[in-house]
Amino acid sequence: MDKSQDRSGRDGARSGALRLLAAVEEGATLDEAAALIEGAAPPDRARARRLAREVLRRQARADALLAPFLARRPRPEIQRILRLATVEMLALGEAPHGAVNAAVALARASGPKGQAASGMVNAVLRKVAASAEAWAGLPPQHMPGWLRKPVIAAWGKPVARAIEAAHEAGAALDLTPKAADCPGEALPTGSHRLPAGTQVSALPGYDAGDWWVQDAAAAMAVRVLDPQPGETVADLCAAPGGKTLQLAAAGARVTALDISESRLARVAENLARCGLAAEIVAGDALTWRPEAPLDAVLLDAPCSATGTIRRHPELPLIRDGAGLRDLTALQARLIDHAMTLLKPGGRLVYATCSLLPAEGEEQLAAALTRHPGLTVEPPQAPGIEPGWITEQGGLRLRPDLWPERGGMDGFFIARLRKSA
C-alpha cells in the first residue's frame, strides 16, 4: 500500500470516529452508533471505534489542555477534531505532523465554517504537540458526580481516583476456557487475558469453541455459584450468554431466559459454536416459572452497568443517574421472584455489573431483611482475595483491582442460600 492510500484509510477511520463521537453527544451508545460507519472497510471501522473510545476516555482531559489555547469554545465539530488530534498525539503516540495535517484536512472538509477555522486548528494543535509535560500532569477524567459521590462515600477518594485511572486505561480481552487451555495469560481466577485489540476470530480454538469472550469479573458469578453436573439451574437475564456457557460447560441442566429474542439468538449461536446445550426461553424473568423447583438460580440483574465503563466509556456521558430508583426496585422484585423458583435449601447468586452500592451491598442488606431465612455464603472460588469480600459476605470487584494485570470490570456478587 502506498502512502497516499494509507493516509486516506487513516482519515477514513478518523472521519468515522468523529461521526461516532457526534452520535454519543446526541445520547447514543457506540454500539447504537455503529451503523453510521457500516459502509467503511473493516479495518477503518475497527480503528474508528478504537479512536472514539480513546477520545471518550480522555475528553475532559483533552478539553482542559486545549482551553488555554482557545480564545473561545469552537463549534462542536471543530472541538471534536481538536480532541481527536490531541488524544492521538499525546495518548496514542501519533506523529504530530500527520495528526495536525489530518485535523486541518478534516476541518476544511466539514464545510465553509470549518474551512475558516482550519488556521486556528493548525495553530492550536502545534501548541498541543509541544505540551506533553502538561498533558502528563493532568489527572484522568472524573466520573460524573452522580457516580463519583457514592463511590467516594463507599471507598474514599483514593479508590475513586484509581477507578478513574482504570477507566482511562481501558480493558484487556478476557477469555473463559470451556475445559482445555486457551490463549492468553492465565489469571488466578481461571480466566485468560490477552491485550486489548486482539482479533478474536483469529485466535486458536475459536472455531472449535474451546473458549468464549467474557470479562474476568463477569466470569466470577458462575464460579461463586459452583454449579454441579446434573443440577437444574436457571440463568435469568441470560443474554449475551457467557454465564450460560459456563453453566452448561460445568454439566448443569440450564435454562437460559431472557426477554429479548434477538439477544437470545446470540446465546444460541455461542452455544452451537462451543458444542454446549441449554434450553433457551424468551420470557419475563419476573413471571417465568420452571416445571419443577430448581437447585440454583443465577440472577445477573439489569443495572446501571457502571462497572463496565472501561469497555463503554460513553456511559458516563449519556447517563445521568436518572432511573436508578426504578432499577433498584426491579432488582428487588427479581430477587424475590427468584427465591420462589428454588427448592428448599437451593441457592441464588445475585450479580450486577455496577459500582453503585445501591445495586449491590444495599440490595443484599434489603433482601436479607425481606427474607429472614436467607443466609449469605461467603464466596469460595480460586483467586478470590480476602479484601474483595464485604462484611456481609458478598464479593465486591472494582476496576482498580489487579492494577498490575490491567484491572477488571466492576461487579457485585452474592451467593444466597434459601432455608431448607
N, C-alpha and C positions, 0 to 999 in steps of 0.2 A: 504494500500500500504506500502511495507517495504521500508527501507531507500535506498537500492540499486536501486529499481525501481524508487524512487523519484529522485535520483541523475542522473540516466540515462535519465529520462524525461527532467530534467532541462538542462542537457548537450545537449540533442537533440534540445532544444529551443535555447541554446547558439550557437550551430553549425548553426542552421537556421539563427540566427541573423547575424553571420559572413558572410554567403552567401549573405544575403540581403545587407550588408554593402559593400561587394566587388562589387556587381552589381551597387550600387549607384556610386562607384568610376569609373565605366565604363560609367556612364551617364544615368542609368535607374532610373525611379521613383520607390518608394516602391511598388506601385500597379503593375507596369510592371514587377518587380522582384518577385512578389508573386508566380509565377509558380515554382520557384526554391525550394519552401518549400511545394508544394502541397501534397507531399506524407507523410508529417508528421501528427501526430494526431492533431485534432483541438486545444486542449489546448497548444500544443507545437507551432503550427502556430501562435496563438494569442500572446503567450509570446515572440516568436521570433520577431514579428513585434514590440511589445512594447519595447523590448530591443534595437532593431535597431533604433527606433525613439529616445529613450532616449540618445543613443550614439551620434546620429547626432545632437541633440540639444546642446551637450557639447563637441563636437570633438576637437575644438580649445582649450577649457579649459583643457581637458584631456592631450592634447599634451604639453601644457605649463607646467603642473605639472610633466609630465614624463621626459621632456627634461633634467633636471639636473641629472637624474639618469641613463642616457644613454650615453655611450661613442660615439656611432654613431647611426644614424637612422636605425632602424631594417627594415627587409624586410616587404612589405605591409601586408602580412598575420599575421605576428607577431605583427605589430603595431596595427592591428585591435583587436587582442586578448588582448593586453595591454590596449587599450582604453575601451574595453568592461568591463574588470575586474575593472578598475579604476572607471568607472561610476557606476557599480554595488555596489562597496564598499562605495564610497564617496557621491553618489547622491541617491542611491536606498536603502541603509541600509543593503545590503547583508553582511552576516558574512564573515570577511576576510579569515578565514580558508577555507571555502567552495569555495569562489571566486578564491583564489590563486590556490588551488588544481585543480579546474576545468580548469583554464587558462593553467596550466602546462600540464594537460592531453590533452587539445586541441592543444597545441604547438607540443607535441610529436606525435599526430595523424596526423599532417599536412605534415609529410614526414621527410626524413633524416635531412634536414636543420632545420626543426622545432625541431627535437629531440636535435640537437646540441645547439639550442637556449633555451631549456627548463630551464636550470640552471639560465640563465640570467633572464628569465621571472619570475622565483621564487624569485630571489634576488630583482629585481626591484619592484615587486608588494608587497613584505614585507615592503619596504620603503614607497610605496604609502599608504599602510594600516595605517601607522603612520603619515600621512600628512593631516589629516582632517582640521587642522587650516590653512595650506597653501591653501588648496582647497577652504575653505570658503572665503579667501581673494581675490580669482581670480574673475574678472568680467564675466558676461555672454558673450558668444562669439559674436563678432561683425557681423553685416550684411556685405555682400560683398560691396566693395567700390561703385560699380555702383548703389546700392540701398541706402547705408548709406548716400552718399553725398547729393542726393536730399531730403532725409528725414531730414537731419540736416539743409539744406537750407530752408526747409519749416517750421520746428517747433523747431529747435535748438538741441544741444547735449543732454540736459537732457531728452527730449522726445525720442530721438534715443536710449538712454540707457534704458529707461523704456520699449520701444518696444522690445528691445533685451531681457530684463528680462522676458517679457511676452512670447516671443518665447521659451525661455528655460522652462518656467513653463508648456507649453503645453495648451491643450484646454479641457474644460469640454464637456459633452454631452448635447446638447440643443434640445428641442422638441418644435414643434409648434402644439397646440391643434386644432382639427377640429372645435369643438364647445364647448364641455363639458370640464371639468377639465382633467388634465393629470398628470402623476407622476412628481416629482421634485419640486424644489423651484421656485415659481412664480417670474419672473423678471418684472421690471417696464414697459417694452415694450410689454409684453404679452407672451413671450416665457417662457419655463420652463427648469430648469437646474438641471442636475444630475452629479455625479462625473465621471471623465474620467474612461473608462474601464467598465462601466455598460453594462451588456448584454442586448442589445436592445430587442431581441425577447422574453425575459423572463418577460418584464415589463407588468403590467396590461394595457389593452387597445390596445396592438399591433395587435393581431389577429382581433379585432373589427375595426381597422382602426381609432381609436379615435385621433391619432396624428401621426406625422412623424418627422424624424430627420432633423434638419435644424439649423445652427448657428443663434444666436440671431441677429447678424448684417445682415446676408443674409435675414432674415425674414422682415427686416425693409423696403426693397424696395417695397413690395406689400402694406405694411401698409401706406407708404407715397403716393402710387398711390391711395389708398382708393377706391377700386372697389365697385360698387353698383349692387344690384340684377338686372339682365336683361341687363346690359351693355355688349357690344361686345368688347372683349379685346384680343389682340394677345400677347402671351408670346414668343418673339423671342429668339432663342438660349436657348430653354426651358430645356433641359436635365441638371441635373438628375430629375428635376420636382418639387422640393419643392415649387417654386413660382406658378407653375401651380395649385398645390393642394390648395394653399392659395386663388388664384383667383376663382377656382371652388367652394370652401367652402363658399366664400362670395356671391355666387349666380350669378356670371358673366357667360356669354356665352363665353367660352375660346377656342381659337385655340392655341395649343402648337406646335410650329415649331422648328425643329432642323435639321441640315444637316446630323446627324448620325442616321441611322435607328436602330442600335443596342442600342444606348443610349435612343432612344425613346421607345424601348421595356421596359426599366426600368421605364419610366414615366407611361406607360400603366399599369404595374404591381402595382405601387404605387396608381394609381387612382382606380384600382379594389379593392385593399386591403382597401382603405378608403371609398369606396362606392361613389366616385365622378366621374363626367363626363367631358370630354373635347374632342374637335376634335383634333386628332393627325395628323400632316402633316410632312412628310420628305421633306425638301426643303432648298434652299439657302435663307437666310434672306435678301440678297442683291437684290433678284429678285422676291420674292414671293409677290403676291398681293391678298387681300381678295375680295370677290364678291362685297362688299359694304364698304364704308369708316367706320372706327372704332371709337368707343368712346375713347379708350385708347390703348396704346402700352406700354408693359414692355420690355425694352431692357437691359438685363444683358449681356453686350458685352464681347466677347473674350478679355482676358487681360493677363497681366504678372502673375496674381494670387499671387502676393507678399503679399497680405493681409491674405493669408491662411498658412503662414509658421508655425504658431503654430500647425497646423494639418499635414503639409507636410514639415518637417524640412530638407528634402533632396533638396528642391528647390534652396536655395542659393548655393548649392554645384554643381548642374548640369546645372545652367543657368548663363550667363554672361552679360545679358542685351542686347545681340545682338537680332535684330529683333524688338526692341521696336518701331522704326520709322514705320515699316510696320504695327505693331499692332495699333498704334495711327491713322494711315491713314485709316485702316479698320474700326476702331471705328467711325471716322468722316463720312465715307461713310454710315455706318449703321444708324447713327443718321439722316443723310439727307434722306435716303430712308424711315426710319420710319415715318418721318414727312409727307411724301406723302400718308401714309396709313390712316391718321387721318381725321375725319370730321373737318370742321371749328370749332374752339373752343375746339377741342379734346386735350387730354393731353398725354404726353410721360414721362415715368420715365426711365432715363438713369442711369445704375449702373455698377460699376466694382469692383471686389474684389482685388483692388490694393492699395498699399501705395503710388504710384507714382503720384504726381500732374499732370504729363503729361497725365495720363489716367483719371484724374478727374477734378480738378479745371481748368487746362489749356484747357482741351477738352470742358468744358462748356463755357468758355470765347470765344473759337473759334466758337462754334455753335451759340452763340448769335450774333457774328459778321456776320456770313453767313446768318442768318435768322433774319432780322430786326424786324419782327412782333412777334418773340418768346419772351415769358416772363418766368421768374423763379418764382415759387410759393414756398415760404419757407415751409419746411416740417411741417405738422400738424399730429402728431400721439402720442399716450400715451408714456410716458417715455423718450421722447427726451429732452436732457438737452441743455440749451441755448448755452453753449460752443461748442457744436457739430456742430452748424450751421455756415457756412462760410459767409464771407462778401457778396458773390454773392447770398446767399440763398440756397446753396447746403448743403448736410449733409455729414460731414466727420467723419467716425468712424475709430478708431485705436485700435490695440491690447492692448495698455496701459490704455485705458479707462476701468472703472469698476474694478480697481485692487483688490478691496476688494471682488469682486464677481467672479474673475477669468478671467476678460478680455473678448474680443470679437474679431472676425476677422476684418481685415482692409477692409473698403468699402468706396466708394464714391457714393452718390445717389443724383440725382437732378430731381425735378418734373418741367416739362416744359409745358406751355400752348400755343397751336397754336392760331394764331389770328383768330377771328371769321369771 
